[in-house]
Amino acid sequence: MKHKNLLKLSLLFVSLTLWHSQSAAYQYWVCLDRDLKWDSPNVGIGASHVSFASSSWMNSLSTSVSRWNQTPSNFNYVLSTDTNGVGRGNGQNEVWFSNDPDALQGAPAIAYSWWQCIDYWIFGKTVKMTEIDVIFDVNEAYTPFMTNKSALWEYGGGSRPFQTTALHELGHGLGLAHVNYNYNVLGTDWTHIHVNGANARSYAGEDATRGAVHLYGTEIKQDVAASQWKYGSASGEYSSHVRTVLRNEAGGLISSTVVGGEPVYNVTQGQRVRMEFTYENNGSNTQGVNVGVFISTNDLITTLDSKIGNIGLTLAPDVVFTRQDLITIPASIPRNSNRWLGVVVDDNNSVSEFVESNNATYVRIKIL
């Protein structure tokens, strides 16, 4: 997930500065006191017709592109098929797979960006991005599919989700930089993911979305979401993410076992527990929402499950919000049974969202 920056067409030596918002954690590049971004918010990018000949891989890339286009920023990738050959520094924005160690530099994926950063003194400054090339290692254990979470690394499988890595690298194409201190797709991408039921979903996320809005302006769109992942720690340039957890009323971590790559927490009938989830506002406006708490007999949390509580939240589109809430495990659940404790953000549909499939998630429990 390396990011290579190459300076092109500079008339004097200048250096880039890495900036981040004081209210959020996204990072971006600045040169000559100007944000480094594209002149136009509509940026064409070509997918190699050799690398993406399969419809599965092309559809996966197209989905990754659409995730950035769905954000409430004015930025928009225009994806096409490149049939003329691909290469670095050829003046075209391109995406392809390779096994070239010189190009990959030991990374599973890498983004090369070119820009102009010129001070003409009399005639003013030119600061803009001019090219982005994204290269994926053909030997990495990528999968283009997200409909079976059990195939993915963090859910007991052996595959890395291509879409999350593509989102990370395409984020560099907007002008965003790595983040190592917040839950962000520009950190460790394969653990920046939404899961409910068998399906996993890649997404740009609240923090990177705010970076896109900062650089390219706001389009009015609304979206709230819940995740079973949170910020863990810094790992070099990248944020490391861990699962949200379940604690007892005193705050101690509840004992668990691992099934299918996921923790199963041991609880008792009527026990008071502190459930933890991450909530995001991926939209353009602050939202007051109700979060319904549900108990399900499977890992697909919906409003048709048994509701056991409500939480009122105000979600502003600035900082990813991981929180704990006290909830009582129903005494009526039979002992020695498996259940899924979950939440549905905006369970009363008070917010008109451009994405409705990311509102629910869960943690698995076993009633002792």
Secondary structure, DSSP 8 states (H G I E B T S, - for coil): -EEEEEE-S-SS----EEEE-SSS--EEEEETTEE---SSSEEEEEEETTTT-SHHHHHHHHHHHHHHHTSSBS-EEEEEEE-S---TTSSS-EEEEE--HHHHTT-SEEEEEEEEEEE-TTS-EEEEEEEEEEEEETTS-EES--S-GGGBGGGT-SBEEHHHHHHHHHHHHHTEE--SSSS-TTS-GGGS-EEETTEEE----HHHHHHHHHHH-B-----EEEESEEEEEEETTEEEEEE--EEETTS-B--EEEETTEEEEEE-TT-EEEEEEEEEE-SSS-EEEEEEEEEESSS---TTSEEEEEEEEEE-TTS-EEEEEEEE--TTS-TTEEEEEEEEETTT--S--S--TTSEEEEEEEE-
